[in-house]
Amino acid sequence: MFTRDVHTQFGQLCLTQENDAITRVDWGHAPRQDASAVLDEAVRQLQEYDAGTREVFDLPLHVNGSKLQRDVCDLMFAIPFGYTRTYGEIAKDLGVPAQTIGQACGGNPIPIIIPCHRVMGAKGLTGFSGAGGVETKVALLLHEKAAGLLI
């Protein structure tokens, strides 16, 4: 396992790589500043996203979790920059209750890159499990110029 920090306007992020894929993004400092091509690329892409010059991530990702967790992460990853979907819409796609989708979104191990911040409740803004909570979710949506969705 390799780790590395990257500073963004959304906070200090700790990237974790296992084998040849990113497996986690957490808020905080990495225990080590490891060198690897995958981490180099992840840092570069997150810095580009932060600078507003990247809308799509192209990184090797591996979601450790149940089939449902992986399926929800796949659907979240497919939500385009600046757009949102609701828990209910994703639930309908997968044939499960919306509450189950909310739990899977909260368990997303690779936030920002897998954009759980783009998932909203039926009546609008909902919580966010990243550091800063809903304020960070709002900052991410504003960054993506999705603020009209918040009104």
PASEBA-1860 file (N, C-alpha, C; in nm, 3 decimals):
! residues 151
1> MFTRDVHT> 0.085/-0.118/0.000/0.000/0.000/0.000/0.090/0.124/0.000 ~ 0.052/0.223/-0.082/0.123/0.349/-0.092/0.027/0.463/-0.060 ~ 0.079/0.571/-0.002/-0.005/0.687/0.029/0.068/0.815/-0.009 ~ -0.013/0.918/-0.030/0.044/1.050/-0.062/-0.062/1.155/-0.035 ~ -0.017/1.274/0.006/-0.104/1.390/0.026/-0.120/1.468/-0.104 ~ -0.232/1.538/-0.114/-0.249/1.642/-0.214/-0.335/1.751/-0.150 ~ -0.292/1.873/-0.163/-0.368/1.986/-0.107/-0.462/2.039/-0.215 ~ -0.589/2.059/-0.177/-0.689/2.117/-0.266/-0.767/2.222/-0.191
9> QFGQLCLT> -0.845/2.298/-0.262/-0.932/2.397/-0.198/-1.039/2.329/-0.113 ~ -1.057/2.199/-0.131/-1.157/2.123/-0.055/-1.096/2.055/0.067 ~ -0.969/2.081/0.089/-0.900/2.026/0.205/-0.779/1.943/0.164 ~ -0.704/1.904/0.265/-0.588/1.816/0.245/-0.641/1.674/0.226 ~ -0.603/1.610/0.117/-0.651/1.477/0.085/-0.538/1.376/0.096 ~ -0.572/1.259/0.145/-0.479/1.147/0.153/-0.522/1.043/0.050 ~ -0.435/1.015/-0.045/-0.463/0.916/-0.148/-0.398/0.784/-0.108 ~ -0.471/0.675/-0.130/-0.417/0.542/-0.103/-0.420/0.460/-0.230
17> QENDAITR> -0.310/0.395/-0.257/-0.297/0.305/-0.371/-0.268/0.166/-0.319 ~ -0.342/0.067/-0.372/-0.313/-0.073/-0.346/-0.299/-0.140/-0.481 ~ -0.197/-0.225/-0.494/-0.164/-0.284/-0.623/-0.147/-0.169/-0.722 ~ -0.219/-0.168/-0.830/-0.202/-0.064/-0.931/-0.324/0.027/-0.943 ~ -0.397/0.047/-0.833/-0.520/0.126/-0.839/-0.535/0.213/-0.714 ~ -0.604/0.325/-0.732/-0.644/0.410/-0.618/-0.759/0.338/-0.548 ~ -0.749/0.322/-0.416/-0.853/0.253/-0.340/-0.920/0.343/-0.237 ~ -0.857/0.456/-0.204/-0.917/0.546/-0.104/-0.875/0.690/-0.130
25> VDWGHAPR> -0.966/0.779/-0.096/-0.936/0.921/-0.081/-0.999/0.961/0.053 ~ -0.916/1.010/0.143/-0.963/1.053/0.274/-0.916/1.195/0.298 ~ -0.985/1.267/0.385/-0.940/1.399/0.425/-0.837/1.382/0.534 ~ -0.726/1.454/0.522/-0.620/1.448/0.621/-0.485/1.422/0.556 ~ -0.388/1.396/0.641/-0.251/1.377/0.594/-0.220/1.229/0.579 ~ -0.144/1.197/0.476/-0.099/1.060/0.453/0.010/1.025/0.553 ~ 0.015/0.900/0.595/0.121/0.861/0.689/0.260/0.864/0.624 ~ 0.262/0.850/0.490/0.388/0.854/0.415/0.365/0.927/0.284
33> QDASAVLD> 0.471/0.978/0.226/0.466/1.041/0.094/0.537/0.948/-0.005 ~ 0.467/0.843/-0.045/0.527/0.742/-0.130/0.532/0.787/-0.275 ~ 0.625/0.732/-0.347/0.640/0.760/-0.490/0.584/0.643/-0.571 ~ 0.498/0.676/-0.666/0.449/0.576/-0.762/0.387/0.650/-0.879 ~ 0.388/0.587/-0.994/0.329/0.649/-1.113/0.179/0.672/-1.095 ~ 0.111/0.578/-1.031/-0.034/0.592/-1.010/-0.063/0.711/-0.919 ~ 0.010/0.723/-0.809/-0.010/0.837/-0.719/0.028/0.968/-0.786 ~ 0.137/0.968/-0.864/0.175/1.089/-0.937/0.061/1.135/-1.026
41> EAVRQLQE> 0.000/1.041/-1.098/-0.109/1.075/-1.190/-0.232/1.120/-1.113 ~ -0.263/1.054/-1.003/-0.380/1.093/-0.922/-0.363/1.234/-0.866 ~ -0.244/1.265/-0.817/-0.217/1.400/-0.765/-0.235/1.501/-0.878 ~ -0.176/1.473/-0.994/-0.186/1.565/-1.108/-0.331/1.590/-1.146 ~ -0.410/1.482/-1.157/-0.550/1.497/-1.198/-0.632/1.570/-1.093 ~ -0.609/1.545/-0.965/-0.681/1.617/-0.860/-0.643/1.765/-0.860 ~ -0.516/1.796/-0.885/-0.475/1.936/-0.894/-0.540/2.004/-1.014 ~ -0.553/1.933/-1.125/-0.620/1.989/-1.242/-0.769/2.011/-1.214
49> YDAGTREV> -0.833/1.916/-1.148/-0.974/1.932/-1.109/-0.987/2.056/-1.019 ~ -0.898/2.067/-0.922/-0.900/2.179/-0.829/-0.882/2.312/-0.902 ~ -0.799/2.314/-1.005/-0.774/2.435/-1.083/-0.884/2.464/-1.184 ~ -0.977/2.373/-1.201/-1.087/2.392/-1.296/-1.053/2.355/-1.438 ~ -0.945/2.280/-1.457/-0.905/2.240/-1.593/-0.932/2.093/-1.622 ~ -0.989/2.020/-1.529/-1.023/1.879/-1.550/-1.165/1.855/-1.503 ~ -1.243/1.787/-1.588/-1.382/1.752/-1.553/-1.401/1.603/-1.538 ~ -1.313/1.523/-1.595/-1.327/1.377/-1.592/-1.196/1.317/-1.542
57> FDLPLHVN> -1.206/1.226/-1.447/-1.088/1.156/-1.398/-1.066/1.030/-1.480 ~ -0.940/1.002/-1.508/-0.902/0.883/-1.584/-0.791/0.814/-1.505 ~ -0.832/0.741/-1.403/-0.739/0.675/-1.313/-0.781/0.530/-1.292 ~ -0.687/0.443/-1.264/-0.724/0.307/-1.225/-0.781/0.311/-1.083 ~ -0.904/0.265/-1.067/-0.972/0.267/-0.938/-1.012/0.126/-0.900 ~ -1.012/0.098/-0.771/-1.065/-0.029/-0.721/-1.146/0.000/-0.595 ~ -1.275/-0.030/-0.601/-1.363/-0.011/-0.486/-1.371/-0.143/-0.410 ~ -1.317/-0.142/-0.289/-1.331/-0.259/-0.202/-1.469/-0.251/-0.139
65> GSKLQRDV> -1.550/-0.351/-0.162/-1.685/-0.350/-0.106/-1.773/-0.451/-0.175 ~ -1.898/-0.450/-0.135/-1.995/-0.544/-0.191/-2.022/-0.512/-0.337 ~ -2.090/-0.604/-0.405/-2.129/-0.579/-0.544/-2.216/-0.455/-0.553 ~ -2.308/-0.438/-0.458/-2.393/-0.319/-0.458/-2.309/-0.192/-0.443 ~ -2.212/-0.193/-0.351/-2.125/-0.076/-0.333/-2.053/-0.043/-0.463 ~ -2.000/-0.144/-0.529/-1.929/-0.122/-0.656/-2.024/-0.071/-0.764 ~ -2.146/-0.128/-0.769/-2.245/-0.083/-0.869/-2.284/0.063/-0.847 ~ -2.306/0.100/-0.722/-2.342/0.240/-0.691/-2.225/0.331/-0.729
73> CDLMFAIP> -2.103/0.291/-0.696/-1.987/0.373/-0.731/-1.973/0.386/-0.882 ~ -2.001/0.279/-0.957/-1.997/0.287/-1.103/-2.098/0.389/-1.156 ~ -2.219/0.389/-1.099/-2.322/0.484/-1.145/-2.287/0.627/-1.104 ~ -2.228/0.644/-0.985/-2.187/0.779/-0.944/-2.075/0.829/-1.035 ~ -1.981/0.742/-1.068/-1.869/0.780/-1.153/-1.917/0.828/-1.291 ~ -2.030/0.774/-1.335/-2.085/0.808/-1.467/-2.161/0.941/-1.468 ~ -2.186/1.002/-1.352/-2.257/1.130/-1.349/-2.161/1.238/-1.401 ~ -2.199/1.308/-1.506/-2.108/1.408/-1.564/-2.082/1.526/-1.471
81> FGYTRTYG> -1.969/1.587/-1.490/-1.929/1.710/-1.421/-2.040/1.814/-1.435 ~ -2.079/1.874/-1.324/-2.180/1.980/-1.327/-2.324/1.930/-1.326 ~ -2.344/1.801/-1.319/-2.479/1.743/-1.317/-2.498/1.667/-1.186 ~ -2.623/1.640/-1.155/-2.653/1.560/-1.037/-2.758/1.455/-1.072 ~ -2.766/1.357/-0.987/-2.874/1.258/-0.990/-2.927/1.247/-0.848 ~ -3.043/1.186/-0.833/-3.099/1.167/-0.699/-3.075/1.023/-0.653 ~ -3.083/1.007/-0.521/-3.075/0.872/-0.466/-3.182/0.784/-0.529 ~ -3.302/0.841/-0.546/-3.413/0.765/-0.605/-3.388/0.720/-0.747
89> EIAKDLGV> -3.325/0.806/-0.827/-3.294/0.768/-0.965/-3.196/0.652/-0.970 ~ -3.094/0.659/-0.886/-2.996/0.550/-0.883/-3.060/0.424/-0.826 ~ -3.146/0.441/-0.725/-3.216/0.327/-0.667/-3.301/0.257/-0.773 ~ -3.369/0.335/-0.855/-3.452/0.278/-0.962/-3.365/0.200/-1.060 ~ -3.250/0.255/-1.096/-3.159/0.185/-1.187/-3.118/0.049/-1.134 ~ -3.097/0.041/-1.002/-3.046/-0.082/-0.942/-3.155/-0.168/-0.878 ~ -3.277/-0.117/-0.871/-3.387/-0.195/-0.813/-3.375/-0.216/-0.663 ~ -3.326/-0.112/-0.594/-3.312/-0.119/-0.448/-3.372/0.007/-0.388
97> PAQTIGQA> -3.399/0.009/-0.256/-3.452/0.130/-0.193/-3.352/0.246/-0.195 ~ -3.405/0.368/-0.200/-3.321/0.488/-0.203/-3.233/0.496/-0.078 ~ -3.283/0.452/0.036/-3.203/0.456/0.158/-3.077/0.371/0.143 ~ -3.088/0.261/0.073/-2.972/0.174/0.047/-2.867/0.250/-0.035 ~ -2.914/0.329/-0.130/-2.822/0.409/-0.211/-2.754/0.514/-0.125 ~ -2.829/0.577/-0.035/-2.770/0.676/0.055/-2.660/0.615/0.140 ~ -2.681/0.493/0.188/-2.578/0.426/0.267/-2.455/0.395/0.182 ~ -2.477/0.353/0.057/-2.365/0.323/-0.032/-2.289/0.450/-0.068
105> CGGNPIPI> -2.361/0.560/-0.089/-2.293/0.687/-0.117/-2.207/0.728/0.001 ~ -2.261/0.713/0.121/-2.186/0.746/0.242/-2.064/0.658/0.261 ~ -2.067/0.538/0.203/-1.955/0.445/0.213/-1.859/0.452/0.096 ~ -1.876/0.551/0.008/-1.788/0.565/-0.107/-1.644/0.584/-0.058 ~ -1.553/0.493/-0.093/-1.416/0.505/-0.044/-1.329/0.602/-0.123 ~ -1.380/0.653/-0.238/-1.296/0.736/-0.325/-1.372/0.864/-0.362 ~ -1.414/0.943/-0.260/-1.490/1.065/-0.291/-1.410/1.161/-0.378 ~ -1.479/1.252/-0.439/-1.434/1.350/-0.537/-1.408/1.280/-0.670
113> IIPCHRVM> -1.318/1.182/-0.672/-1.290/1.109/-0.796/-1.415/1.030/-0.836 ~ -1.474/0.958/-0.742/-1.607/0.900/-0.761/-1.701/0.999/-0.694 ~ -1.773/1.078/-0.774/-1.838/1.200/-0.724/-1.970/1.179/-0.650 ~ -1.962/1.128/-0.528/-2.082/1.112/-0.447/-2.145/1.247/-0.414 ~ -2.067/1.356/-0.426/-2.123/1.490/-0.401/-2.228/1.526/-0.507 ~ -2.232/1.454/-0.618/-2.329/1.481/-0.725/-2.461/1.409/-0.704 ~ -2.476/1.341/-0.591/-2.601/1.270/-0.562/-2.679/1.350/-0.459 ~ -2.804/1.378/-0.494/-2.890/1.465/-0.413/-3.012/1.388/-0.365
121> GAKGLTGF> -3.078/1.442/-0.264/-3.206/1.389/-0.222/-3.316/1.434/-0.318 ~ -3.432/1.373/-0.308/-3.544/1.408/-0.396/-3.582/1.555/-0.382 ~ -3.560/1.612/-0.265/-3.598/1.751/-0.241/-3.477/1.844/-0.239 ~ -3.363/1.796/-0.285/-3.245/1.881/-0.295/-3.128/1.833/-0.213 ~ -3.054/1.927/-0.159/-2.928/1.903/-0.092/-2.944/1.808/0.026 ~ -2.848/1.719/0.038/-2.843/1.623/0.149/-2.703/1.627/0.209 ~ -2.678/1.543/0.305/-2.550/1.540/0.374/-2.435/1.492/0.286 ~ -2.317/1.498/0.344/-2.196/1.456/0.277/-2.103/1.399/0.382
129> SGAGGVET> -2.041/1.284/0.353/-1.960/1.218/0.455/-1.815/1.265/0.458 ~ -1.776/1.353/0.366/-1.640/1.406/0.366/-1.621/1.512/0.473 ~ -1.497/1.549/0.497/-1.467/1.653/0.595/-1.539/1.781/0.557 ~ -1.594/1.846/0.657/-1.670/1.969/0.631/-1.816/1.943/0.604 ~ -1.853/1.816/0.588/-1.993/1.780/0.568/-2.055/1.849/0.448 ~ -2.178/1.894/0.467/-2.256/1.950/0.357/-2.189/2.075/0.297 ~ -2.113/2.149/0.377/-2.044/2.267/0.323/-1.944/2.227/0.215 ~ -1.877/2.113/0.233/-1.783/2.065/0.132/-1.859/2.020/0.008
137> KVALLLHE> -1.973/1.955/0.028/-2.055/1.914/-0.087/-2.096/2.037/-0.168 ~ -2.141/2.142/-0.099/-2.180/2.265/-0.167/-2.060/2.325/-0.241 ~ -1.943/2.327/-0.178/-1.823/2.381/-0.243/-1.789/2.303/-0.369 ~ -1.801/2.172/-0.364/-1.773/2.089/-0.483/-1.874/2.118/-0.593 ~ -2.001/2.130/-0.558/-2.104/2.158/-0.659/-2.088/2.299/-0.716 ~ -2.052/2.396/-0.633/-2.025/2.532/-0.683/-1.905/2.531/-0.777 ~ -1.802/2.455/-0.741/-1.683/2.442/-0.825/-1.720/2.389/-0.964 ~ -1.818/2.300/-0.966/-1.862/2.240/-1.093/-1.972/2.321/-1.160
145> KAAGLLI> -2.000/2.438/-1.104/-2.104/2.528/-1.157/-2.240/2.460/-1.159 ~ -2.265/2.379/-1.061/-2.393/2.313/-1.045/-2.476/2.384/-0.939 ~ -2.440/2.507/-0.905/-2.505/2.581/-0.796/-2.654/2.601/-0.824 ~ -2.694/2.613/-0.948/-2.836/2.630/-0.980/-2.919/2.514/-0.930 ~ -2.855/2.400/-0.914/-2.925/2.282/-0.864/-2.955/2.294/-0.715 ~ -2.887/2.383/-0.647/-2.903/2.397/-0.504/-3.017/2.489/-0.466 ~ -3.067/2.566/-0.562/-3.171/2.667/-0.534/-3.308/2.604/-0.542
END
